[in-house]
């Protein structure tokens, strides 16, 4: 014990997190996967739609698009204007419509209509960074990838599990310390945990189930 806190135990923390987030909606891409949208293309499109957009908007928008077209070939049957109309609720919908159609075109031309489980291919698409690539590779391909968004970055630093200044640094550090079995799951847990419990301001520390292991780094006004 140090300063009254238990040594950090990632196994215990993950077990507590599973129970803590059960009442809350799942992160959008994981919910879509549960609904059958597990292909590399669908997951990549959903991740693009999610950029600068809340899950509460991403999820119904993705469902609306996939109800009309789920594969690269089906997307290619749509004009860019029709894609834009289908995804008009997300942020930056016009460039995203062009981006989605361009990815579909390349998937058809270069990969026989099915995107591969390949980081280099995914990140070669304009606007696709390592976070989206890792989410897609983890969910669609079962690869042990860490997808670090603002919630994963903030919470793991607040715990004291990592000490990093950027999501990119957090990605590298978690890849070094986090057991492979938790690398995909941690994003699915920390998105709802970060939204509803370990919030950006005034986190709910008094009722937090992982408080015994949390260093509360940077926390000045907890609830």
PyMOL commands that set and color helices and strands:
alter all, ss='L'
color gray80, all
select helices_A, chain A and resi 10-21+28-34+40-50+55-68+72-76+80-86+93-111+119-123+130-139+150-159+167-177+180-182+185-196+205-207+211-213
alter helices_A, ss='H'
color red, helices_A
deselect
rebuild
show_as cartoon
